[in-house]
Amino acid sequence: MKKVRILLRVSSNQQLDVQRDIDKEYIAKHDDWILDEKEYFEGGISGYKNSVKDRDVLQEALKDAMNKEYDILVVYKDDRIGRRMWEIGAYVMQLKSYGVD
């Protein structure tokens, strides 16, 4: 079984429920995935104004990945990681270097 965690970044509670539901539906389609109880949440954090390296939640997810706490990070859309395309790619590659898809 692969342990899965969710990353959510929203500006409203309405978005939170939608993102979480879509992520959970996607995870449920994979028989070998199990949703971990820990989820990474950022509310009201701008992906434009805040660099990936300056966002505590993203850094926590990286630290947990480095510690092999989970196998897969599910994100509603890649822009939930950030709005700077070069940062998204670098972040994903860093996760992959720790064995996280």
N, C-alpha and C positions, 0 to 999 in steps of 0.2 A: 504494500500500500504506500502511496505517496501522500505525504502530509502537505496540505495546501493552506495558505493564508491569503487573506484578501487585503488589498490596499484601496482605500477610499479617500478621495479629496473632493469636497463639495463646498458650495457657497450657500446652500439652503438645505433644510431637513427633508424637503420633498425630494431633492436629488439623492440624498442619502439612501432613502428607502428604495428608489429605483435602481441605483447602482448595486446595492447589496442584493436585491432580488435577482437581477440579471446575472451577477457573479455566481450566486448560489445555484441558479438554474444551470449555468454552464458547468459548474463543478459536478452537479448531480448526474450529468451525462457521461461521466467517466467512472466506471465501476471500480477502478483501482485508485481513486482519489478519496481522501478523507479530509473534511474541513476541520482545521484546527480551531480551537476556541479563541485564540489570539488573532486580532485583526488590527491593521494599521489604519489610523484615521486622522485626517487633517480637515478641519473645518475653517473656511474663510482664509485659507493660505493661497496667495497668488502664485501660480506657476510661472508668471512673467517676471514678477518683481523679486522672487526669492529663488536663489540658486539651489540646485539639488544638494550641494555640499553644505548649505546653511539651513536645511530643513531637518529638524530633529527626528521626525517620524521616518523619513527616508533613510537617515543614517542608522536609526534603530533597526530597520528592516535589513540593512546591509550587515550590521553587526550580528544579528540573529542568523543570517544566511551564512556568515563566516563561521559561526558556531554550530552549523549543521542542524538548526532547529526545525527547518522545514525544507521541502523539496521544490515547491512551485509557488510563485506569487501571482495571483490572479488580479488583474486590474481591468476595470470596465473599458477604458480606452487608454491608449498610450499617453494622451495629454493629461491624464491624472498624475502621471509621474512628473511632468513638467511641460512647459510651452516652448522651451528652447530645444530644438531638434537634436543638436549635438549632445546635449546633456542626457536626453532620453537614451540614445544609443550607448553612451558611455556607462550610464547606470545599469542598463540591461547587461552589457558585457561584464561589468563588475559582478553582478549577481551570478551570471553564468560561470565566472571564474571560481565562484564558491560552490558550484554544482546546483544552482537554483535555476529552474526554467521559468 
